[in-house]
C-alpha cells in the first residue's frame, strides 16, 4: 500500500512511524483518534469509519471544509501559493487578518497558507489566542494539491470533532479501537515541560490519558494504543499495557547535531488483560 503524506506540516507527525503503529493496531470497524494532528495514521490505515478529534478548532474547521467542499477549497487555496504571497510583509498582514476574523472559511484558507509559509510549519498561539508563528522565508512553499485530494476522498469515512481527549474517550464504544498520539512527555525531568509542549498538555494530562486508556480497555473492552517517548515516567504510567519499543529519528536540539535516535514506546492496553503487578 502506497504511503500517503499529510497535506499539513506538523510537529510530531507520524508518517515515519506508520508501519510500526499499524503493526500494533488491532483490527476493528472504527478507529478513534483523540489527537488527530495532521492525520498520517488516518491516511495510512483502512478502517470503515473514523472518529478524528483534536483540541485545535482551526485544524478541525479546515478538515470539515475540505471534506465538504474539496474542489472549491483547493481552488481558492491555490491562489495563496504565488511569489507575491511568499513575502514577509504579506505573511504578517495575513496573520493579522487571520487573528482578526471569525469567518470559518477565511480562517481555513489562511491556516493552510500560514502552515506552509510560516517557520517550520509550527502551529502556535499566544495567550490571547492569536496565531504568532513568524515568517518562514522558504524559496517556494509547496502547494499540497494531490495530498488534499487524497485527504478529502478519505474524509468521506470520517467524522471530525473539536473536543478534549477525555470527551473523545467518553464517546468510544465497544467495537472500535483508539490510537493516541499525545504531545510527548519530556525526555528528562529537568526539561521545562510547559515550554517543551507549548500547548498546556501537563504531566497530569499524561497520567489522566493513561487512566482513560486503562479504563477503556478494562471497563469498555476497547483496545487503546498510545505512542510516546520511552522514559521512566511513561513506563510507569503505562504499566498495565503491552510495551513495544521503536527506534526513531527525532531532532531534540535546535542544531542539526542534535539529531539522534530516541526510543519510542507503543503501549497497547488490551481488553480483559490483567494489569502488571505494581
GIBEL-V862992 format. One record per residue. N is the residue number from 1. RES is the residue in one letter. SS is DSSP state (alpha for helix, beta for strand, coil for the rest). PHI is phi in radians with two decimals (999 if undefined). OMEGA is omega in radians with two decimals (NA if undefined). Layout:
n=(N,N)
res=(RES,RES)
ss=(SS,SS)
phi=(PHI,PHI)
omega=(OMEGA,OMEGA)
This chain:
n=(1,2,3,4,5,6,7,8,9,10,11,12,13,14,15,16,17,18,19,20,21,22,23,24,25,26,27,28,29,30,31,32,33,34,35,36,37,38,39,40,41,42,43,44,45,46,47,48,49,50,51,52,53,54,55,56,57,58,59,60,61,62,63,64,65,66,67,68,69,70,71,72,73,74,75,76,77,78,79,80,81,82,83,84,85,86,87,88,89,90,91,92,93,94,95,96,97,98,99,100,101,102,103,104,105,106,107,108,109,110,111,112,113,114,115,116,117,118,119,120,121,122,123,124,125,126,127,128,129,130,131,132,133,134,135,136,137,138,139,140,141,142,143,144,145,146,147,148,149,150,151,152,153,154,155,156,157,158,159,160,161,162,163,164,165,166,167,168,169,170,171,172,173,174,175,176,177,178,179,180,181,182,183,184,185,186,187,188,189,190,191,192,193,194,195,196,197,198,199,200,201,202,203,204,205,206,207,208,209,210,211,212,213,214,215,216,217,218,219,220,221,222,223,224,225,226,227,228,229,230,231,232,233,234,235,236,237,238,239,240,241,242,243,244,245,246,247,248,249,250,251,252,253,254,255,256,257,258,259,260,261,262,263,264,265,266,267,268,269,270,271,272,273,274,275,276,277,278)
res=(X,X,X,X,X,X,X,X,X,X,X,X,X,X,X,X,X,X,X,X,X,X,X,X,X,X,X,X,X,X,X,X,X,X,X,X,X,X,X,X,X,X,X,X,X,X,X,X,X,X,X,X,X,X,X,X,X,X,X,X,X,X,X,X,X,X,X,X,X,X,X,X,X,X,X,X,X,X,X,X,X,X,X,X,X,X,X,X,X,X,X,X,X,X,X,X,X,X,X,X,X,X,X,X,X,X,X,X,X,X,X,X,X,X,X,X,X,X,X,X,X,X,X,X,X,X,X,X,X,X,X,X,X,X,X,X,X,X,X,X,X,X,X,X,X,X,X,X,X,X,X,X,X,X,X,X,X,X,X,X,X,X,X,X,X,X,X,X,X,X,X,X,X,X,X,X,X,X,X,X,X,X,X,X,X,X,X,X,X,X,X,X,X,X,X,X,X,X,X,X,X,X,X,X,X,X,X,X,X,X,X,X,X,X,X,X,X,X,X,X,X,X,X,X,X,X,X,X,X,X,X,X,X,X,X,X,X,X,X,X,X,X,X,X,X,X,X,X,X,X,X,X,X,X,X,X,X,X,X,X,X,X,X,X,X,X,X,X,X,X,X,X,X,X,X,X,X,X)
ss=(coil,coil,coil,coil,coil,coil,coil,coil,coil,coil,coil,coil,coil,coil,alpha,alpha,alpha,alpha,alpha,alpha,alpha,alpha,alpha,alpha,coil,coil,coil,coil,coil,beta,beta,beta,beta,coil,coil,coil,coil,coil,coil,alpha,alpha,alpha,alpha,coil,coil,coil,coil,coil,beta,beta,beta,beta,beta,beta,coil,coil,alpha,alpha,alpha,alpha,alpha,alpha,alpha,alpha,alpha,alpha,alpha,alpha,coil,alpha,alpha,alpha,alpha,alpha,alpha,alpha,alpha,alpha,coil,coil,coil,coil,alpha,alpha,alpha,coil,coil,alpha,alpha,alpha,alpha,alpha,alpha,alpha,alpha,alpha,alpha,alpha,alpha,alpha,coil,coil,coil,alpha,alpha,alpha,alpha,alpha,alpha,alpha,alpha,alpha,alpha,alpha,alpha,alpha,alpha,beta,alpha,alpha,alpha,coil,coil,coil,beta,coil,coil,coil,coil,coil,beta,coil,coil,coil,beta,coil,coil,coil,coil,coil,coil,coil,coil,coil,alpha,alpha,alpha,alpha,alpha,alpha,alpha,alpha,alpha,alpha,alpha,alpha,alpha,beta,beta,beta,beta,beta,coil,coil,alpha,alpha,alpha,alpha,alpha,alpha,alpha,coil,coil,coil,coil,beta,beta,beta,beta,beta,coil,coil,coil,coil,coil,coil,coil,coil,coil,coil,coil,coil,alpha,alpha,alpha,alpha,alpha,coil,coil,coil,coil,coil,alpha,alpha,alpha,alpha,alpha,alpha,alpha,alpha,alpha,alpha,alpha,alpha,alpha,alpha,alpha,alpha,alpha,alpha,coil,coil,coil,beta,beta,beta,beta,beta,beta,coil,coil,alpha,alpha,alpha,alpha,alpha,alpha,coil,coil,coil,coil,beta,beta,beta,beta,beta,beta,beta,beta,beta,beta,coil,coil,coil,coil,alpha,alpha,alpha,beta,beta,beta,beta,beta,beta,beta,beta,beta,beta,beta,coil,coil,coil,coil,coil,coil,coil,coil,coil)
phi=(999,-1.18,-1.37,-1.88,-1.49,-1.18,-1.53,-1.81,-1.33,-2.66,-1.11,1.32,-1.01,-1.81,-0.95,-1.29,-1.80,-0.95,-1.08,-1.11,-1.10,-1.05,-1.09,-1.82,-1.46,-1.15,-1.28,-3.05,-1.43,-2.38,-1.85,-1.95,-2.15,-1.29,-2.26,-1.18,0.97,-1.41,1.50,-1.08,-1.24,-0.96,-1.22,-2.02,-2.17,-2.34,-1.76,-1.17,-2.35,-2.33,-2.01,-2.06,-2.13,-2.78,-1.40,-1.53,-1.14,-1.18,-1.13,-1.17,-1.04,-1.07,-1.08,-1.19,-1.21,-1.11,-1.20,-1.57,-2.33,-1.04,-1.20,-1.04,-1.12,-1.09,-1.07,-1.22,-1.16,-1.03,-1.08,-1.56,-1.85,-2.27,-0.94,-1.15,-1.52,-1.59,-2.35,-0.98,-1.13,-1.11,-1.06,-1.13,-1.12,-1.18,-1.05,-1.14,-1.13,-0.99,-1.23,-1.67,-1.83,-1.91,-1.18,-1.05,-1.21,-1.05,-1.06,-1.15,-1.18,-1.16,-1.09,-1.13,-0.99,-1.23,-1.07,-1.60,-1.83,-1.43,-1.12,1.03,1.13,-1.22,-2.19,-2.52,-2.20,-1.46,-1.09,-1.52,1.58,-1.48,-1.15,-2.35,-1.33,-1.26,-1.10,-1.59,0.95,-1.64,-1.06,-2.58,-0.99,-1.38,-1.69,-1.46,-1.09,-1.09,-1.13,-1.21,-1.10,-1.13,-1.07,-1.09,-1.14,-1.18,-1.11,-1.06,-1.60,-2.05,-1.99,-1.86,-2.33,-1.76,-2.88,-1.35,-1.08,-1.16,-1.18,-1.13,-1.08,-1.12,-1.31,-1.12,-2.18,-0.96,1.79,-1.95,-2.28,-1.99,-2.05,-2.01,-2.15,-1.29,-0.95,-1.26,-1.15,-1.14,-1.29,-2.45,-1.23,-1.47,-1.06,-1.27,-1.17,-1.12,-1.33,-1.14,-1.52,1.14,-2.46,1.30,-1.59,-1.59,-1.11,-1.08,-1.10,-1.00,-1.21,-1.10,-1.07,-1.07,-1.15,-1.03,-1.14,-1.13,-1.13,-1.07,-1.22,-1.38,-1.61,-1.97,1.06,-1.96,-1.17,-2.29,-1.94,-2.13,-1.86,-2.88,-1.14,-1.54,-2.31,-1.02,-1.10,-1.17,-1.11,-1.23,-1.12,-1.77,-1.07,-1.53,-1.89,-1.45,-1.80,-2.19,-1.79,-2.20,-1.52,-2.59,-1.45,-2.55,-1.48,-1.72,-1.71,-1.14,-1.52,-1.04,-1.14,-1.48,-1.36,-2.59,-1.34,-2.07,-1.21,-2.00,-1.82,-1.99,-1.81,-1.89,-1.56,-1.78,-1.07,1.08,-1.76,-1.28,-1.14,-1.13,-1.05,-1.39)
omega=(-3.13,3.11,-3.14,3.09,3.04,-3.13,3.08,2.91,-3.08,3.11,3.13,3.11,-2.98,-3.09,-3.06,-3.09,-2.99,-3.10,3.13,-3.13,-3.13,-3.12,-3.07,3.13,3.11,3.07,-3.11,3.06,-2.98,3.03,3.09,3.08,3.11,3.13,-2.96,-3.13,-3.11,2.99,-3.12,-3.14,3.04,-3.06,-3.01,3.01,-3.07,3.05,3.13,-3.08,3.10,2.92,-3.00,-3.05,3.02,-3.12,-3.09,-3.08,3.14,3.12,-3.10,3.07,3.12,-3.12,-3.13,3.10,3.12,3.12,-3.02,-3.11,-3.00,-3.05,3.10,-3.09,-3.11,3.12,-3.11,-3.11,-3.08,-3.12,-3.13,-3.10,3.11,-3.11,-3.09,3.12,-3.12,3.14,-3.02,-3.07,3.12,3.11,-3.11,3.09,-3.13,3.10,3.11,3.10,3.10,-3.11,-3.09,-3.05,3.06,-3.09,-3.04,-3.08,3.10,-3.14,-3.11,3.11,-3.13,-3.12,3.10,3.13,-3.10,3.10,-3.09,-3.11,-3.11,-3.07,3.04,-3.11,-3.11,3.03,-3.02,-3.13,3.06,-3.06,3.12,3.13,-3.14,3.08,-3.03,3.11,-3.14,3.12,-3.04,-3.12,3.09,-3.09,-3.14,-3.14,-3.07,3.05,-2.98,-3.05,-3.11,-3.14,3.11,3.11,3.12,3.13,-3.09,3.12,-3.13,-3.09,3.08,3.14,-2.97,2.95,-3.14,-3.14,3.06,-3.14,3.14,3.14,-3.14,3.10,3.13,3.09,-3.14,-3.14,-2.98,3.13,3.11,-3.08,3.07,3.06,-3.08,3.00,-3.12,3.06,-3.06,2.93,-2.98,3.06,-3.14,-3.14,3.07,-3.12,3.11,3.13,3.09,-2.91,-3.09,-3.14,-3.13,-3.10,3.07,-3.08,3.04,3.10,-2.96,3.05,3.06,3.09,3.10,-3.13,3.13,3.12,3.11,3.10,3.09,-3.11,-3.13,3.13,3.14,-3.11,-3.02,-3.02,-3.07,3.11,3.11,3.09,-3.13,3.06,3.12,3.00,3.14,3.00,3.05,3.13,3.09,-3.14,-3.08,3.09,3.11,-3.12,-3.05,-3.04,-3.12,-3.03,2.99,-3.03,3.05,-3.10,3.12,3.06,-3.12,3.08,3.06,3.07,3.14,-3.12,-3.07,-3.10,-3.08,3.14,-3.14,3.13,3.04,-3.07,3.06,3.12,3.03,3.07,2.89,-3.07,-3.12,3.05,-3.06,3.03,3.02,3.08,-3.12,3.07,3.11,3.11,3.13,NA)
